[in-house]
Every structure is written in C-alpha cells, then in structure tokens.
Amino acid sequence: MEPTQITLAAIPAYVAGQSTGTLSFLLASALVAGLARGFSGFGGALIFIPLASSVVEPRLAVAVLFLIDLVMALPMLPGAVRQADKREAGTMLVGALAGVPLGTMILARADPLAVRWAIIIVVISLLALLVSGWRYHGKPTAPLTIGVGAVAGVFGGAAQVSGPPVVAYWLGGALPAATVRANLVFYFAMSSLITGVNYVFAGFFDLPAFALSLVAGPVFGLGVLAGSRLFGKADDLVFRRICYGLIAAAAIVGLPLLDDLLR
C-alpha cells in the first residue's frame, strides 16, 4: 500500500475490519512476548512471531514486532552507546549488512506457508541453543564475528530472531558483563536501522503493519513493564525455564497444522 494511503482515518477502519478472534490472539501473543522480554531480555520474538504468524501473514507479524520492539529499545540506547565496544559491535554489523537483506528477501519472496515452517524450525533450533546453555568460549576473531553477524542478520531479517546467535557468541567471551550488555543493545539498535531500511524498500511498513502495531504496542509495552518489575522478585532460573516453556508452546501452537483451531 502506498504511504499516502496510511492515514489516521484508515487505521481504525482497518482494525475494525479484523475479526475479534484475530485481534484477541494477537494481543495475547504480544502480552506474553512482552512479559518474557521484560523479565529475561530474550524470547519476545521467539514467542510472538510463531504465534502471530498463525493469524496474519509472516511478513506482517515480523513488521509489527519490529515496530513495537523498536520503541521499547530506544530508552536503552544512550547508555549503550557510551559503554559499548564499538569496534567489536561494528565488526558484527558488517556481517549484518550482508545477512539482513538476504533474510528480508526470503521473507518477501518465499511462499508464506514455507516461511512459517522455516520460522518454526528456526525457533525450535534457537530454543535448543538457549536451553543447552552453550556459549562460544574462544577468542573473538574478525572473520568469525562477521560470520555470526551474517547468520544473525538472516534470522533477523526473515523473522526478527537474531538474538540467540549473538548472545551465545558474546556471553562466553572475556569481555566484562557490562560491556557485553552494552554491545548487545548497541548492535541490535544499529542492526535494526539496517533492517528498517530493508523493510522500507520491501514495502513491509504498510497500513496493516502500522494499524496492528498501534493496537499491539501498548499491550506489548505493558508486558515488558510487568516483566521488568518481576525481575529480582522472582527466581531467575525458574522464570527462564518458564520462558523456555512458552517459546516451545508458541512453536507448537504456531504449527500450520493447527490453523483450523485458531481461525
């Protein structure tokens, strides 16, 4: 849809035209994803994308999450810019420059059903990586850092799930924890710029994307806020296991084989 057609008057009309079941399921998905992201800092995309893709097209689900998660990440950026190892993060971004366009092209051109199956496979694989606790403990090298950035870029461009490969690579290294956290925030913010540019050229930011983002965004934000307040008050290990269970459940519920139960 052309940008001139995205008006304030068109947004309520589009939302009103969606079924109650679709909107309710989308909002519930956003709330659960926000809770996971707010408490543990991960899992939002791994939960939201499989679930949302079962009621809307994958490219729309990905665009919606990009928009609502971008708003949530902005307040963390100033501090990360000051603390991040920009050389290391910049090297990772070189890989993202190659990976994100490829992931975006896959999302834009591949059959939506095939994309959904691919997303389920990727989510399950990344969940296995998270559950295993595996971390790269070797010394980071420029070629390997670029390679990890490229893989993460493909996952991010196609399904907004770039986090686990980067986390597994950086958390096992010798960098201080504060620097790693700043690197992650800085990298994801900068890679989001790359992703956003690619999504603009792919035409992902249309009326449905903005309309559903305005609907799901506040619910996602409420989940992030609630999850953040739970941090430190609930056992971290227990909540992480709950997040893992939610990701697994999202992958199962998001299976195309179960579509008839959700429509």
Salt bridges, closest charged atoms under 4 A:
ASP69 OD1 - ARG37 NE 2.56
ASP236 OD2 - ARG240 NE 3.09
ASP259 OD2 - ARG116 NH1 2.68
ASP259 OD2 - ARG263 NH2 3.88
